[in-house]
């Protein structure tokens, strides 16, 4: 499976991984500024945006596309994929930035920082029954409580891509089943956690867990931001990320 990747700029390689139902275009408000000092790669995950879907392993596809040393920044589901990428291909990932992400999206025993399992299953059923309405509710949840709630919701609507249903279902399966707490605890590389303080989809308590359980991880909480701080406050996002990369 060949991934669609748009690259820009020169310097250290920075791979940006979007969340479920989006594409690499969601990073456009920060990509240009990051590309002033990095070689930025905007990836469309399998079955999203312009990338096809064949059922291949998503992490292996990324590792094949970027066999050299890369800095990886993942948002939401993209952050979970970034954790697994670093765990399985430690020699190729130089640093991790996890944006509004979590090691485990769904609540379970000894993990109360996720979406209740029953609520997730209801969402999955609604996704099949009324795709358009369900996605609008999902995107609104991501924007809720943000200082720029209306603007953010419109931006998320604009970046949403329907994608291939099989790929979206595969992404839902990842959100339902992935529990990367053990992998996260075993990683040893520079790690930045960025999380909106008002995130209603993945609570900041998940980001605090990551910061407290990943060796050397640093947490930057983003006040007045919900689930997409790079859209809510792109200037601060770029500043924090570039400072981290300079120190890595």
C-alpha atoms as one frame of an Amber mdcrd trajectory, in Angstrom:
protein
   0.000   0.000   0.000   1.401   3.379  -1.007   0.609   6.311   1.248  -0.136
   9.768  -0.102   2.458  12.125   1.391   2.967  15.840   0.760   6.394  17.148
   1.761   7.716  20.685   2.126  10.683  22.545   3.583  14.209  21.434   4.398
  15.949  20.156   7.508  15.117  17.416   9.995  12.256  15.169   8.934   8.974
  15.791  10.791   6.053  13.460  10.067   2.563  14.728  10.946  -0.149  12.100
  11.525  -3.793  13.191  11.560  -6.702  11.780  13.520  -9.554   9.470  12.530
 -11.680  10.702   9.633  -9.286  13.502   8.656  -6.341  13.840   6.273  -2.953
  15.504   6.214  -4.619  18.760   5.135  -5.779  19.356   8.711  -2.211  20.515
   9.501  -2.137  23.286   6.904  -2.418  26.093   9.494   0.926  25.062  11.023
   2.725  23.175   8.224   4.113  26.256   6.484   5.661  27.653   9.641   7.087
  24.282  10.633   8.531  23.915   7.125  10.652  27.033   7.666  12.940  24.850
   9.797  11.933  21.256   9.055  11.253  18.899   6.184   7.556  18.429   6.939
   5.667  15.374   5.700   1.853  15.497   5.683   0.648  11.911   5.594  -2.804
  10.679   4.619  -3.300   7.551   6.705  -4.581   4.436   4.884  -8.027   4.946
   3.376  -8.049   8.631   4.351  -7.617  11.570   1.997  -5.767  10.481  -1.138
  -4.317   7.263   0.333  -5.831   4.000  -0.801  -6.714   1.175   1.544  -5.671
  -2.430   1.154  -5.908  -3.744   4.700  -2.140  -3.625   5.228  -0.681  -2.833
   8.637  -0.738   0.947   9.108   2.433   1.125  11.210   4.427  -1.058   8.823
   3.283   1.122   5.918   4.601   4.217   7.713   7.898   2.524   8.582   8.359
   1.527   4.945   7.595   5.067   3.768  10.053   6.630   6.238  12.981   4.237
   6.789  15.276   7.078   7.918  15.326   8.915  11.245  12.151  10.941  11.708
  10.473  13.056  14.353   6.816  12.005  14.602   3.911  14.197  15.683   0.540
  12.443  15.993  -2.861  13.880  16.822  -5.557  11.779  18.524  -5.605   8.357
  16.771  -2.458   9.525  14.988  -0.791   9.751  18.384  -1.662   6.148  19.175
  -0.222   5.086  15.830   2.902   7.143  16.627   3.359   5.328  19.952   3.090
   1.952  18.240   5.455   3.070  15.467   8.086   4.104  18.018   7.601   0.865
  19.977   7.971  -1.395  16.944  10.627   0.576  15.018  12.672   2.245  17.722
  15.681   2.734  15.489  13.829   5.073  13.112  11.835   7.378  15.435  13.937
  10.137  17.006  11.208  11.884  19.019   7.483  11.748  19.676   4.971  14.561
  19.978   1.539  13.378  21.094  -1.246  15.894  20.559  -4.535  15.352  22.400
  -3.828  11.651  22.391  -4.097   8.673  24.720  -2.702   5.170  25.090  -6.239
   3.800  25.409  -9.295   5.543  23.930 -12.007   3.448  25.614 -12.414   3.119
  29.377 -11.728  -0.264  30.933 -10.678  -1.770  34.229  -7.944   0.368  35.802
  -8.355   2.994  33.072 -10.957   5.724  33.587  -9.455   8.330  31.238 -11.359
   7.156  28.160 -14.782   7.131  26.570 -17.211   4.733  28.301 -17.376   1.478
  26.351 -21.172   1.679  26.010 -20.952   5.200  24.576 -18.314   4.081  22.085
 -20.444   1.144  20.920 -23.439   3.452  20.485 -21.277   5.761  18.385 -20.096
   2.846  16.233 -23.692   1.737  15.619 -24.793   5.283  14.813 -21.852   5.622
  12.419 -23.306   2.843  10.262 -26.929   3.961  10.639 -26.522   7.705   9.924
 -22.992   8.516   8.867 -23.367  12.257   8.153 -25.215  13.171  11.337 -22.943
  11.022  13.496 -19.799  12.628  12.116 -21.178  16.123  12.731 -21.826  15.233
  16.369 -18.347  13.718  16.636 -16.704  16.849  15.236 -18.770  19.103  17.465
 -17.576  17.130  20.495 -14.014  17.869  19.415 -14.718  21.613  19.277 -16.862
  21.862  22.410 -15.555  24.084  25.251 -12.883  25.641  23.027 -12.482  29.400
  23.245 -12.962  29.444  19.465 -15.670  26.769  19.443 -17.631  27.899  16.377
 -14.559  28.656  14.297 -12.966  25.368  15.287 -16.094  23.376  14.460 -16.265
  24.956  10.988 -12.577  24.187  10.449 -13.020  20.557  11.487 -16.010  20.207
   9.158 -13.856  21.527   6.343 -11.040  19.086   7.027 -13.230  16.021   7.458
 -12.956  13.554   4.567 -15.331  10.633   4.253 -12.576   8.223   3.265 -13.055
   4.532   2.613 -15.552   2.867   4.935 -13.338  -0.185   5.471 -10.515   2.096
   6.608 -12.803   4.069   8.902 -14.025   0.821  10.440 -10.407  -0.280  10.885
  -9.716   3.007  12.645 -12.711   2.454  14.917 -11.373  -0.993  15.739  -8.064
   0.599  16.749  -9.833   3.100  18.973 -11.887   0.297  20.521  -9.049  -2.186
  21.080  -5.684  -0.444  21.356  -4.212  -0.328  24.845  -0.668   0.962  24.540
   0.074   1.669  28.188   2.782  -0.974  28.392   4.401   0.141  25.124   4.289
   3.782  26.248   5.975   3.007  29.556   8.824   1.156  27.846   9.761   3.889
  25.374  12.910   5.902  25.935  13.227   8.906  23.621  12.378  12.620  23.746
   8.597  12.955  24.178   6.333  16.009  24.160   2.693  15.803  25.233   0.426
  18.651  24.078  -3.153  18.554  25.289  -6.044  21.000  25.339  -7.238  21.670
  28.870 -10.866  21.708  27.666 -10.716  18.533  25.568 -14.124  16.804  25.755
 -13.144  13.818  23.581  -9.890  12.710  25.203  -9.602  14.249  28.678  -6.388
  15.932  29.684  -6.085  13.321  32.438  -4.991  10.916  29.657  -2.264  13.373
  28.664  -1.201  13.676  32.302  -0.965   9.879  32.505   1.280   9.831  29.434
   3.486  12.568  30.862   3.733  10.776  34.189   4.436   7.310  32.805   6.616
   7.888  29.738  10.296   8.357  30.546  11.319  11.997  30.308   8.021  13.142
  28.788   7.064  16.802  29.056   3.440  17.991  29.228   2.344  21.285  27.711
  -1.292  21.918  28.610  -3.071  24.321  26.267  -5.550  26.611  28.079  -8.839
  27.460  26.357  -8.203  24.708  23.792 -10.231  21.573  23.206  -9.250  18.598
  21.039  -7.305  20.341  18.243  -4.880  22.854  19.791  -2.930  23.221  16.536
  -6.108  24.694  15.026  -7.167  26.644  18.119  -3.803  28.299  18.757  -1.447
  27.523  15.854   1.154  30.115  16.839   1.685  28.688  20.320   1.569  25.151
  18.957   4.397  25.846  16.488   6.459  27.665  19.105   6.205  24.803  21.624
   6.893  22.108  19.041   9.918  23.870  17.543  11.431  24.496  20.976  11.015
  20.792  21.764  12.583  19.710  18.458  15.526  22.069  19.010  16.152  20.424
  22.380  15.717  16.840  21.128
